[in-house]
Amino acid sequence: MRRSFDELVAEAEAEPTEGWDFSWLEGRATEQRPSWGYQRLMAERMARADAALDIQTGGGEVLAGVPRRPRLTAATESWPPNIVKATRLLHPLGVVVVADEDEPPLPFADGAFDLVVSRHPVKVWWEEIARVLTPGGTYLSQQVGPASVFEVVEFFLGPQPEEVRRSRHPDRERDRARAAGLEVVDLRMERLHTEFFDVGAVVYFLRKVIWMVPGFTVEAYRDRLRDMHEHIRREGSFTATTSRFLIEARRPG
């Protein structure tokens, strides 16, 4: 039996959104993963590091999935519900979770870490990353690329300016890393397939990834959500293109 628009929306609106666990979307949405396998690359570098920092750790899920971490490992997070979740998950693993506003400066000394990682940071403060890295230290990050899931964004907000569509471009991040004194040793981007199978999945996604449609609420966008619901009923899903890029940079020794 098909579930109604109101049922799907109410269920998604009531679901907690702290952390970066997207398992609630299983069976309701799919997202193609980049070929490079960020967590595997992160685990390889963690196993060789002496001191590591995970910036904007979310609920700590990605860091917790690394089988071997340095004895000195720290993580930062700014959103209070995520800080609580990350602390509960990571403290038993020996990881220190530090509340940080995601604004310079990072609350660590110069040259404190030989490895800094970050998955899907909202903004990268390259000068701070360069400062806290040891000479020869590495920064590894998977980031959201340009115009990612913009089919969803523009469904709700309308056509976006070209400058907005080109923001988060990997070439710009490469230039900023170099300007901070880092050597970019790897840069790759892929465009991937994303599909939403009910309007509740869209509601949950936009509540969780809050920068996609700033200020999103069900009440403010109910009419467009109903249009989305009808589209999915008619077409079977709503499809979008996700962009991701991997960047690895090194502080010269």
N, C-alpha and C positions, 0 to 999 in steps of 0.2 A: 504494500500500500504506500503510495506516495505521501510524503509528509508535507504539511502545508508551509507556506512562507512564514507565517507567524511562529510555528513550532521550531523551524530551523533557526530563525533569527534569535528567538528567545533562548534556545539552548546555547548558541554560540556566544551570546551576550553575557550569559551567566558563568561561562567557563573562565577560571583564573588564567592569567597570561604571564605570570612571572617566569623567569628563566628562559632558556633557549631550547627547551624540549618541545618539539613539534609533533609528538606522537599522537596528540588528539586528532590530527589531520589524516591519520592512516585510514585509507579507504575513501577519504573525502577529497583529497588533493594529492597530486604527485609532483615532484620536482626532480629533474635530471641532475645528477651530481657531476661536478667537474672531473676530468680524467686524472688529474694529478694526485687526488687523494690527500687533502690537507691534513687530516688527523694523522695519517701515516707519516707524512713528511715531518710534522711537528714532533711525533714520537721519536723519530730517528734523531732529530737534533736535541731533544730533551735528554736522550740517553747519553749524549756526549758532553752535555753542558755541566758546568760547575755551579752556576747560579742563573735562574730563569725567572722571567716576569711575563705574566699573561695580562695584557691590557684589555679592559672592558670584557671581563670574563663572562658576563651574563650570570646565569645560575651555576656556572662552573662545570657544566656537563662535558664540554669538549676537553678541558684540562683533566677532569677526573677519568676520562677514557684513555689517558696515556698510561701505558703499563709501567714505565720507569721514569721518574722525575728526579731532578737534582735534589740533593739534601736541602739546599736553600732554594725554595720556590715560593714566589709571591704572586698574588693576583689583585687587580684593581677592579672596582665596579662602583657606579654612581647611583643606580636606582635602588632605593631601600628594600623593596621586596626581593630583588635579586641578590642584594648583599646578604640578607638573611638566608636565602636558599643556598648561595655559594658557600657561606660559612658552615652551614650544616653538612654540606657535601664534602668540602675540601679540608676542613680542619682535621677530621680523622685521618686524612692522608698526609698530614704534615705540611699543608700549604697555608701560608698566612694570607688572609683576605683583608685588603685595605680599602676603606671607603674613600673614594676620590671623585671629585666633581668633573673629571674629564676635561679639565682646563689646566694649562701650564701654571706652575711647574709640577712634574711628577714628584711624589713625596719620597724620593730616593736620592742618594748621593751620586755624584759623578762616577761613572765607571762601575756601577754596582752589579751589573749583569753582563754575562757573556752571551746570553740569548734573550731576546724579547720577541714575543709572539702576540698576535691578535687576529681573531676571526671576526670579520664583518664589523670593524670599528666604524662608528658614526663619523668621526673626524680623526685624522692622523696629525699629531703634532711632531713633525719630523725633527725639529731642533731638540726637543726633549728626548726623543728616542736616541738620537746621536749622543746626547749628553750622558745618558745612563748606561750606554753600552761601553764595555771595555774595548781598548784597541784590539782589533781583530774580531770583535763580537758581531753577532748576526741578528738581523730583524727578519722575521718570516710572518707573512700575513696573507690571508685570503680576504678579498674585499668585494663589495657589491660594485659592479661596473656601471657604465653609462646606460641610461634608459632601461633599467632593469624592471621588469613587470609593468612597463608603461602602458600596456593595454588596459590593465586594471586602473592605474593612476588616471589615465585620460578618460576612462569610462565615467569616473566620478568628477574629475576636475576639468575636463575638456582638453583641447590641444595645448601642449606645453611649449614654451619658447625653445628655440634651438639651443640656447645657452644652458637651459635647464636639462635638456636631453643629453648634452655633452658633458655635464658635470660628472665627477667621479671617473673621468677617463684615465686609463692607466698611464698614458704618456704624461699627463699632468703630474701624477704622483711620482713618476720616475724623475721628472725635472725638480720637484720639490725635495725628493730624497737627495739628489745630487747637490742641490743648493745648501742642504744641511751638512754637507761634507761626507755623505755616504756613497759607497760604490754599489750600484745596482747590478747584481750578478744573475738574476733571473726575473723575467717578466713575461707572463702568459695570460691570455684572455680567451674565454669561451662563451658562446651564446648557447643557452640551454632551454629545454622545453618544460613549461609548467602548465598544469591543468587543474582546474577547480571543478568538482563534480556536484556541489550544492552551494547555495548562497550562504549557508552557515559557515562553510570553510572560508569564504571571502570575508565575512564579518570577523571571524577569529583572526585571520591573517592581518587585517587592517587594524585590529585592536592591539595586536602584538608588535607589529612592525610599524610603529606610530609615525615614522617620518614619510611613509608612502603617501598617505592622504592626511596631512596635518589637521589636527582637530577633529578627526573622524569620530562620529557617534552614529548610532543606529537612527536616532531621532532626526538628526540633521540630514541624513542621506536615505531616508526610508523609501522615497519615491524611486531613486536610482537603484536601490537594492531590490525593489520589486521588479524593476526592469531587468536587472541581472538574473533574478530568479526565473523570469519568463524566458530569457535567453537560454539558460541552462536546461530548462524543461524542453525547449524546442530543439536545441542543438546537441544536448547530451553532456556538455561541459562548457567552460569558458577557458580558452587557451591564452597563454602569454609567453613571452620570451624573457628568460632570466639571463643576466650577464654577470659573470664572475671573473676576477683576475687574481692571479697569484703574483706577489712581489717579494723578492728576497734581496736584502741589502746588507752590506758589510761596512763596518767602520774600519778604515785603514789602520793597519797595525803600526 
